[in-house]
Amino acid sequence: MRCILPSLSRHQTQTTLLSTAASQPSYDAAAADWTKTIHRLCAADRDVDRALRLLDRLRLLRGYSPNSLNVSSIIHALCAARRFPEAHHRLLLFIASGSLPDERTSNVLIARLLDANLPDSTFRVVRGLLSGHPDFAPSLVNYNRLMHQFCCVGPRPQRAHGLFFDMVGRGHCPNTVSYTTLIDGYCKAGDLDSAHKVFDEMLENGVSANSLTYSVLIGGLLRKRDVEGARSLITELWATMDAEEDVTVKIGAFGNLVDSLCLHGFFQEVFKIAEDMPLQGPAPAIDEKSAYEQMIDSLCRYGRSHGAARIVYVMKKRGYVPSSVLYSSIIHGLCIESGGCMRAYQLLCEGSQWGFVPSEIAYMILVQELCRENDLSKAQEVVRVMLNKGGVDGTRIYNIYLRAVCLMNNPTAELLNALLHMLQTGFQPDLLTLNTVVNGLCKNGRVEDALKVLEDMISGKFCAPDNVTFSSIICGLLIVGRSNEALDLLLCRMPERGLHPTVATYNGLLCGLLKLHLANDAMEIFRTMQTKNVTADSTTHAIIIQGLCDMNLVEEAKRFWDEVVWPSATHDHFVYSAILKGLCRSGKFNDACDFLYELVDCGVIPNNVNYNIVIDGACKSGLKRDAYQILGEMRRNGLNPDACTWRILDKLHRSSEKKLPIFVVETSDAQRMVKT
């Protein structure tokens, strides 16, 4: 009979199943239905928790003992949900309760648990299965995988070697993978003698070493800086690769060799291999282009993009062209390396001859670096290369270029020229384009040009402005001291457009007003924020406090903290730093200490920057004892002095040494503390 009806809900399914099972004379038939239900919940519904609850109720009400299929369904479902620790734990519970899966299922479950890369947990499961099934033996593949994980995590080759002996004791014949895994583990652990012993044992037992085995041994020799020994083995590696038929093993061996050379800094050996291609024999052991690309990939990953460009040069002499992905990777790496953007541009020009177009990320980094170098003509050429590529978003390409232009010393003219050229070539600027132009103009003091762009946007020639547009122009007006116009934009022009200033807009305005020493206007704007229901954030409070302190209005800043900031509970380390800096600079060192201690008493833990400000204030006042007292408070509150802390104290001692020639040097916490 069927215990599950399609019209029933999941909860009804379980209830019906249990009630039916209680009245069923055939336990085997009910057990078969329970197995199907658990499997469906795990595999189809992906609801392993419901399956576990059902299994627990069956065991409680019917004394049901899970079979291999139940165990397999639940463990597979837990692994599919990436709940590997729970999967290991559940399988151990099943084993302890006597619900042992059969040998075939056990091997399948071990293989599934090995995907978690948790060798200790998987080894405990294996031991549990072996204790329940004395005649059971995990498969050779599972042994090799578990050995590999022990050799990689730690590494712990001794544990892997123990598994190796257990594998032999259970009747398995180790293969090349088994021995190579052990050799790799010992090489990674730096135990080259043991690696050679395993290698000799491998040959004595009649197991042939493949090219991957030799590459692993070469990696161990390179780790020990045994260059001559590595070179002799490289010769044997080429000979083995010539005779080997498995292409995947040869590719893996070559990749492992190149990675080992790059990892340990033997880049000249990589270049020598590239120049000596093809490898040994009348025909290359592996595809030459694949070998070159492997070298490029390894060199780029280890930060040697100039070396990768050298491999490209060798490739071209041999008639090969690297893939676009690798070529973009080289350009990307060269731009990151110091002084590499010119070489990256040269590669781009060479690549454009055979149709190469960089990826968007490589393009963005390249134009940014060229603009930082103020090499505008080359940056424009890169833009042309990108625009000539079919199917690209020209507006996006220009947006990336405009953001890069803003990194130049004086980008004003090029911002306007690029915007004009964009219109002439038929690409319509979007809001991001115009905001980038407006922001760049304002930061360079060209507010009039920015206002013209704004008027064009308002008149409908371009898309309508938003809060970002107005915020940029407001900040630009304040930079040149035109505070009245900035206030007019905020209070009149923005509401006319239906725009409501955000806290970021207000923060920019407050910062500009306070830099112009317009404290009254700034506080009036802050009150306007409150009436407009714009909630001030920590940045707002930090800007106001810092601005007041810069104008030597420290008492007003303290009052603002007491009456506004502290009651609002909106404050962070930047706010604390602003107050502490203001107090220390105005000579109120004791007040700064009191403020710091009050924060701690209120449950606030200041960070290193806050403590460093006060320590610096003590040092500048010559209060050495107070500086070290604050250092002690810092440690008592669970913070360790950082490099900045020690530099501050070092300056204090250097100034003391100039005044007092007699001193005693003591060491505490590996730092020099000078006592006069």
C-alpha positions in Angstrom: 0.0 0.0 0.0 1.0 3.7 -0.4 1.4 5.6 2.9 1.8 9.0 1.2 -1.1 10.7 -0.6 -0.3 13.5 -3.0 -3.0 15.7 -1.6 -1.6 15.7 1.9 0.7 18.4 3.3 4.1 17.5 4.7 3.0 17.6 8.3 -0.1 15.5 7.4 2.3 13.1 5.6 4.3 12.4 8.6 1.2 12.0 10.9 -0.5 9.7 8.4 2.7 7.7 7.9 3.1 7.1 11.6 -0.5 6.3 12.3 -0.6 3.9 9.4 2.6 2.3 10.4 1.2 1.6 13.9 -1.6 -0.4 12.5 0.4 -2.1 9.7 1.0 -5.9 10.1 3.9 -5.8 7.7 6.9 -4.0 9.1 9.0 -4.5 6.0 6.4 -2.8 3.8 6.2 0.2 6.1 10.0 0.4 6.3 10.2 0.6 2.6 7.8 3.5 2.5 9.7 5.3 5.3 12.9 4.9 3.3 11.2 6.5 0.3 9.8 9.3 2.3 13.2 10.1 3.9 14.9 10.0 0.5 12.3 12.3 -1.0 12.6 14.8 1.8 16.4 14.8 1.4 16.8 14.6 -2.3 13.7 16.3 -3.8 12.5 18.7 -1.1 16.0 19.5 0.1 14.7 19.5 3.7 17.1 17.4 5.6 15.9 18.8 9.0 12.4 17.5 8.4 13.9 14.2 7.4 15.9 14.1 10.6 12.8 14.9 12.7 10.8 12.2 11.0 13.6 9.7 11.6 13.8 10.6 15.2 10.0 10.1 15.7 10.2 6.7 13.9 13.0 5.6 16.1 11.1 6.7 19.2 7.6 5.4 18.4 8.4 2.3 16.3 12.0 1.5 17.4 13.0 1.9 13.8 16.6 1.4 12.9 17.9 3.4 10.0 19.2 1.4 7.1 22.0 2.2 4.6 19.7 4.1 2.3 18.4 6.3 5.2 22.0 7.0 6.3 23.1 7.7 2.8 20.2 10.1 2.1 20.8 12.1 5.2 24.6 12.4 4.9 24.4 13.4 1.2 21.7 16.0 2.0 23.8 17.5 4.8 26.9 17.6 2.5 24.8 19.2 -0.2 23.8 21.9 2.3 27.5 22.5 3.1 26.9 21.3 6.6 30.0 19.1 6.6 30.8 19.1 10.4 27.2 18.0 11.1 27.4 15.4 8.4 30.6 13.9 10.1 28.9 14.0 13.5 25.7 12.4 12.3 27.5 9.6 10.6 29.4 8.9 13.8 26.1 8.8 15.7 24.7 6.4 13.2 27.7 4.1 13.6 27.6 4.3 17.4 23.9 3.3 17.4 24.5 0.3 15.2 23.1 1.8 12.0 26.1 0.8 9.9 26.0 1.4 6.2 27.1 -1.4 3.9 30.6 -1.4 2.5 29.7 0.1 -0.9 27.7 2.9 0.8 30.5 3.5 3.3 33.0 4.1 0.5 30.6 6.5 -1.2 30.0 8.4 2.0 33.7 8.7 2.8 34.2 10.1 -0.7 31.5 12.6 -0.1 32.9 13.7 3.3 36.3 14.1 1.8 34.9 17.1 -0.2 34.9 19.0 3.1 38.7 19.0 3.3 38.4 18.1 7.0 40.9 15.2 7.3 40.7 14.8 11.0 36.9 14.5 11.1 36.9 12.2 8.1 39.6 10.0 9.7 37.4 9.6 12.8 34.6 8.4 10.6 36.9 6.0 8.8 38.0 4.6 12.2 34.4 4.2 13.3 33.5 2.3 10.1 36.5 0.1 10.5 35.6 -0.8 14.1 32.0 -1.6 13.0 33.1 -3.6 9.9 36.4 -5.3 10.7 36.6 -6.7 7.2 35.8 -3.3 5.6 38.6 -1.5 3.7 38.2 2.0 2.2 38.9 2.2 -1.5 42.4 3.1 -2.8 41.1 6.4 -4.1 39.7 7.3 -0.7 42.9 6.4 1.0 44.9 8.5 -1.5 42.6 11.5 -1.1 42.7 11.4 2.7 46.5 11.1 2.6 46.6 14.1 0.3 44.6 16.2 2.7 46.9 15.3 5.6 49.8 16.2 3.5 48.3 19.6 2.5 46.8 20.6 5.8 49.6 21.2 8.3 51.3 19.5 6.5 51.3 16.2 8.5 53.0 13.6 6.3 53.5 11.3 9.3 49.7 10.9 9.7 49.5 10.3 5.9 52.3 7.7 6.2 50.3 5.9 9.0 47.4 5.7 6.6 49.7 4.4 3.9 50.7 1.5 6.2 47.1 0.8 7.1 46.2 0.8 3.4 48.9 -1.8 2.7 47.8 -3.9 5.7 44.3 -4.1 4.4 45.4 -5.6 1.1 45.7 -2.5 -1.2 48.7 -2.2 -3.5 49.9 1.5 -3.4 50.1 3.1 -6.8 52.0 6.0 -8.2 49.5 8.5 -6.7 50.0 7.0 -3.2 53.7 7.4 -3.3 53.7 10.8 -5.0 51.2 12.1 -2.3 53.6 11.0 0.5 56.6 12.5 -1.3 54.7 15.8 -1.7 53.8 15.9 2.0 57.4 15.3 3.1 58.6 18.0 0.7 56.1 20.5 1.9 57.2 19.7 5.5 60.8 20.3 4.6 61.8 16.7 5.3 63.6 15.9 2.1 65.4 12.8 3.4 62.1 11.1 4.1 60.9 12.1 0.7 63.9 10.5 -1.0 63.4 7.3 1.1 59.8 7.1 0.0 60.9 7.7 -3.6 63.5 4.9 -3.3 61.0 2.5 -1.7 58.6 3.3 -4.6 61.1 2.2 -7.2 62.1 -0.9 -5.2 58.5 -2.0 -5.0 58.2 -1.8 -8.8 56.0 1.3 -8.9 57.1 3.6 -11.7 57.5 7.3 -11.0 55.6 9.6 -13.4 56.5 13.2 -14.3 54.3 14.5 -11.5 56.4 12.6 -9.0 59.6 14.2 -10.3 58.1 17.7 -10.3 57.1 17.2 -6.6 60.7 16.2 -5.7 62.0 19.1 -7.7 59.8 21.4 -5.6 61.3 19.9 -2.4 64.8 20.5 -3.7 64.0 24.1 -4.6 62.6 24.7 -1.1 66.0 23.7 0.3 67.7 25.9 -2.4 69.4 22.8 -3.9 69.5 24.3 -7.4 72.0 21.7 -8.9 70.0 18.8 -7.6 66.8 20.3 -9.0 68.4 20.8 -12.4 69.5 17.2 -12.6 66.0 16.1 -11.8 64.5 18.5 -14.4 66.5 16.6 -17.0 64.9 13.3 -15.8 61.5 15.0 -15.8 61.8 15.9 -19.5 62.8 12.3 -20.3 59.9 11.0 -18.3 57.4 13.4 -20.0 58.7 12.3 -23.5 57.9 8.7 -22.7 54.6 9.4 -20.9 51.3 9.0 -22.7 48.9 10.6 -20.2 48.7 14.3 -21.3 46.9 15.5 -18.2 49.7 14.2 -16.0 52.3 15.9 -18.1 50.5 19.2 -18.0 50.1 18.9 -14.3 53.8 18.1 -13.8 54.9 21.1 -16.0 52.5 23.4 -14.1 53.8 22.2 -10.8 57.4 22.7 -11.9 56.8 26.3 -13.0 54.8 27.1 -9.9 57.6 25.8 -7.7 60.2 27.8 -9.6 58.2 31.0 -9.2 57.3 30.3 -5.6 60.9 30.0 -4.6 62.1 32.9 -6.8 63.9 31.0 -9.5 62.5 33.1 -12.3 65.6 32.9 -14.5 65.1 29.1 -14.7 61.6 29.8 -16.0 62.9 32.1 -18.7 65.6 29.5 -19.6 62.8 26.8 -20.0 60.9 29.3 -22.2 63.8 30.0 -24.5 64.8 26.3 -24.7 61.3 25.2 -25.9 60.5 22.8 -27.4 61.3 20.5 -24.4 63.4 17.4 -24.8 62.9 15.1 -27.8 62.1 15.5 -31.5 58.6 16.6 -30.6 57.5 18.8 -27.6 56.4 16.8 -24.6 53.4 19.1 -24.2 51.7 21.7 -26.3 54.1 24.7 -26.5 51.4 27.3 -26.3 49.9 25.7 -23.2 53.4 25.7 -21.7 54.0 29.3 -22.4 50.6 30.3 -21.0 51.3 28.3 -17.8 54.5 30.3 -17.4 52.6 33.6 -17.9 49.9 32.6 -15.4 52.4 31.6 -12.7 54.5 34.7 -13.2 51.5 36.9 -12.9 50.3 35.2 -9.8 53.6 35.7 -8.1 53.8 39.4 -9.1 56.2 39.2 -12.0 54.2 40.8 -14.7 57.4 42.1 -16.4 58.6 38.6 -16.6 55.3 37.5 -18.1 55.7 40.2 -20.7 59.1 38.7 -21.6 57.4 35.3 -22.1 55.0 37.0 -24.5 57.9 38.2 -26.5 59.3 34.7 -26.7 55.9 33.4 -27.7 55.6 35.9 -30.6 59.0 34.8 -31.9 57.7 31.3 -32.0 54.5 32.3 -33.8 52.1 32.0 -30.8 49.7 34.5 -29.4 48.6 34.4 -25.8 44.9 34.3 -24.9 43.1 37.6 -24.2 42.5 36.7 -20.6 46.3 36.2 -19.9 47.2 39.3 -21.9 44.7 41.4 -19.9 46.2 39.8 -16.7 49.7 41.0 -17.7 48.5 44.5 -18.4 46.6 44.5 -15.1 49.7 43.4 -13.2 52.0 45.8 -15.0 49.8 48.7 -14.0 49.9 47.7 -10.3 53.7 47.3 -10.4 55.7 50.5 -9.9 56.6 52.1 -13.3 54.9 49.4 -15.3 52.1 51.4 -17.0 54.2 52.4 -20.0 55.1 48.7 -20.6 51.4 47.9 -20.3 50.6 50.5 -22.9 53.2 49.1 -25.2 51.7 45.6 -24.9 48.3 47.0 -25.6 49.5 48.7 -28.8 51.2 45.4 -29.9 48.2 43.4 -29.0 45.8 45.7 -30.9 47.6 44.6 -34.1 46.2 41.1 -33.8 42.8 42.2 -32.5 43.4 42.2 -28.7 41.1 44.4 -26.6 41.7 44.6 -22.8 39.0 43.6 -20.3 37.1 46.4 -18.7 39.1 46.0 -15.4 42.4 46.1 -17.2 41.2 49.1 -19.2 40.1 51.0 -16.1 43.4 50.4 -14.3 45.5 51.3 -17.3 43.8 54.6 -18.0 44.0 55.5 -14.3 47.7 54.9 -14.2 48.3 56.8 -17.4 46.3 59.8 -16.1 48.3 59.7 -12.9 51.4 60.0 -15.0 49.7 62.9 -16.8 50.2 61.1 -20.2 46.9 62.1 -21.7 47.6 61.2 -25.3 48.2 57.5 -24.4 45.1 57.4 -22.2 43.0 58.7 -25.1 44.5 56.1 -27.4 43.4 53.4 -24.9 39.9 54.9 -25.0 39.9 54.7 -28.8 40.9 51.0 -28.7 38.1 50.2 -26.4 35.5 52.1 -28.4 36.6 50.3 -31.6 35.6 47.0 -29.9 32.2 45.9 -31.1 29.3 45.7 -28.7 30.7 47.9 -25.9 28.8 50.5 -23.9 30.5 53.7 -25.1 29.0 55.8 -22.3 30.4 53.4 -19.7 33.8 53.5 -21.4 33.8 57.3 -21.2 32.6 57.3 -17.6 35.6 55.2 -16.6 37.9 57.5 -18.6 36.4 60.7 -17.0 36.9 59.2 -13.5 40.5 58.6 -14.4 41.0 62.1 -15.8 40.0 63.4 -12.3 43.2 61.9 -11.0 45.3 64.4 -13.0 46.8 67.5 -11.6 44.6 69.8 -13.7 41.8 67.9 -15.4 39.5 70.8 -16.1 40.2 71.2 -19.8 40.2 67.5 -20.6 36.9 66.9 -18.7 35.1 69.4 -20.9 36.9 68.2 -24.0 36.0 64.6 -23.3 32.4 65.6 -22.7 32.3 67.4 -26.0 34.0 64.6 -27.9 31.5 62.2 -26.3 28.6 64.2 -27.7 30.3 64.5 -31.2 30.8 60.8 -31.5 27.1 60.1 -30.7 27.4 58.8 -27.1 24.8 60.3 -24.8 26.2 61.2 -21.4 24.2 59.8 -18.5 23.8 61.1 -14.9 27.1 59.4 -13.8 28.9 61.1 -16.6 27.7 64.6 -15.7 28.2 64.1 -12.0 31.8 63.0 -12.6 32.4 66.1 -14.7 30.7 68.5 -12.2 32.6 66.9 -9.3 36.0 67.2 -11.1 35.4 70.8 -12.1 34.4 71.8 -8.5 37.4 70.1 -6.9 39.6 72.1 -9.2 37.9 75.5 -8.5 36.1 75.7 -11.8 32.8 76.4 -10.2 31.5 78.6 -13.1 31.9 75.8 -15.6 30.2 73.4 -13.2 27.3 75.8 -12.8 27.0 76.0 -16.6 26.7 72.2 -16.8 24.1 72.4 -14.0 22.1 75.0 -16.0 22.2 72.8 -19.1 20.9 69.9 -17.0 18.1 71.9 -15.5 17.1 73.3 -19.0 16.7 69.8 -20.4 19.8 69.6 -22.6 21.0 66.7 -20.5 19.4 64.4 -17.9 18.0 66.1 -14.7 20.4 66.7 -11.8 20.1 64.8 -8.6 21.3 65.2 -5.0 24.9 64.3 -5.9 25.0 67.0 -8.6 23.9 69.7 -6.2 26.1 68.4 -3.4 29.2 68.6 -5.6 28.4 72.2 -6.6 27.7 73.2 -3.0 31.1 71.9 -1.9 32.7 73.6 -4.9 31.2 77.0 -4.1 32.4 76.7 -0.5 35.9 75.9 -1.7 36.1 79.2 -3.4 34.3 81.0 -0.5 30.9 81.6 -2.1 28.9 80.5 0.9 25.8 82.5 0.2 25.3 80.9 -3.2 25.9 77.5 -1.6 23.2 78.1 0.9 20.9 79.4 -1.8 21.4 76.1 -3.7 20.6 74.1 -0.6 17.6 76.1 0.7 16.0 77.3 -2.6 17.2 75.6 -5.8 17.0 72.0 -4.5 13.5 72.3 -3.1 12.4 73.9 -6.4 13.6 70.8 -8.2 11.8 68.5 -5.7 15.0 67.3 -4.2 15.5 66.7 -0.5 19.0 67.1 0.7 20.4 64.0 2.4 22.7 63.8 5.4 25.7 63.6 2.9 24.7 66.9 1.4 24.4 68.6 4.8 27.8 67.1 5.9 29.5 68.6 2.8 27.9 72.0 3.5 28.8 71.9 7.2 32.4 71.0 6.4 32.8 73.9 4.0 31.1 76.5 6.3 33.3 75.5 9.2 36.5 75.7 7.1 35.4 79.3 6.2 35.0 79.9 10.0 31.3 80.5 9.6 30.4 78.7 12.8 27.0 80.5 13.3 25.9 79.6 9.8 27.0 76.0 10.3 25.0 75.7 13.5 22.0 77.2 11.8 22.2 74.6 9.1 22.5 71.9 11.7 19.3 73.1 13.3 17.7 73.1 9.8 18.6 69.5 9.5 16.7 68.8 12.7 13.6 70.7 11.5 13.8 68.8 8.1 13.9 65.5 10.0 17.3 64.6 8.5 19.0 62.5 11.1 22.6 63.5 11.8 25.2 60.7 11.7 28.6 60.3 13.4 30.2 62.1 10.5 28.1 65.2 11.1 29.0 65.3 14.7 32.7 64.8 14.0 32.7 67.6 11.4 31.1 70.1 13.7 33.3 69.2 16.7 36.5 69.3 14.6 35.4 72.6 13.0 34.7 74.3 16.3 38.0 73.1 17.7 39.9 74.3 14.7 38.4 77.8 15.4 39.6 77.4 19.0 35.9 77.2 20.2 36.7 74.3 22.4 34.1 75.2 25.1 31.4 75.3 22.4 32.6 71.9 21.1 32.3 70.5 24.6 28.9 71.9 25.0 27.8 70.5 21.7 29.0 67.1 22.9 27.2 67.3 26.2 23.9 68.7 24.9 23.6 67.0 21.4 26.1 64.2 20.6 26.1 62.2 23.8 22.3 62.2 24.3 21.8 61.2 20.7 24.0 58.0 21.2 25.3 58.6 17.6 29.0 58.8 18.1 32.0 56.7 17.1 35.8 56.8 17.3 36.0 59.6 14.8 34.0 61.8 17.1 36.1 60.9 20.1 39.3 61.7 18.1 37.9 65.1 17.1 37.3 66.1 20.7 40.6 64.7 22.0 42.6 66.5 19.3 40.8 69.8 20.1 41.4 69.5 23.8 45.1 68.5 23.4 45.8 71.2 20.8 44.3 73.9 23.0 46.5 72.9 25.9 43.7 71.2 27.9 45.5 68.0 28.4 43.9 67.2 31.7 40.4 67.7 30.2 41.4 65.2 27.4 42.4 62.6 30.0 39.2 63.2 31.9 37.2 62.8 28.7 39.1 59.5 27.9 38.4 58.1 31.3 34.8 59.1 31.2 34.3 57.2 28.0 35.8 54.1 29.6 33.6 54.5 32.7 30.5 54.7 30.4 31.4 51.4 28.8 32.9 52.9 25.6 36.3 51.4 24.7 38.4 53.9 22.8 40.6 52.6 20.0 44.4 52.9 19.5 44.0 56.2 17.6 42.2 57.8 20.6 44.8 56.8 23.0 47.6 57.8 20.7 46.2 61.3 20.5 46.3 61.7 24.2 49.8 60.1 24.5 51.0 62.4 21.8 49.5 65.4 23.7 51.4 64.3 26.9 54.6 63.9 25.0 54.4 67.3 23.3 53.9 68.8 26.8 56.9 66.9 28.2 54.7 64.8 30.5 56.5 61.5 30.3 55.0 60.0 33.4 51.5 60.8 32.2 52.2 59.4 28.8 53.2 56.0 30.3 50.3 56.1 32.7 47.9 56.4 29.7 49.9 53.6 28.0 49.1 51.4 31.1 45.4 52.3 30.9 45.4 51.4 27.3 46.8 47.9 28.1 44.4 47.4 31.0 41.5 48.0 28.6 42.7 45.2 26.3 44.5 47.3 23.7 48.1 46.7 22.6 50.3 49.7 21.6 50.8 49.9 17.8 53.7 51.2 15.7 52.3 54.7 16.0 52.3 54.5 19.8 56.0 53.6 19.9 57.0 56.2 17.4 55.3 58.9 19.6 57.2 57.7 22.7 60.4 57.4 20.7 60.2 61.1 19.8 59.7 61.9 23.4 62.9 60.0 24.4 64.9 61.5 21.6 64.0 65.0 22.7 64.9 64.0 26.3 68.3 62.6 25.2 69.1 65.9 23.5 68.4 67.7 26.8 69.8 65.2 29.2 73.0 63.4 28.1 72.9 60.8 31.0 70.2 58.2 30.7 69.6 54.5 31.4 68.1 52.2 28.8 65.6 49.5 29.8 63.6 47.1 27.7 59.9 46.3 28.3 57.7 44.5 25.8 60.5 44.6 23.2 60.3 48.4 23.1 62.9 50.9 24.3 61.8 52.9 27.3 64.2 55.6 28.5 64.3 56.7 32.1 66.1 59.9 32.9 
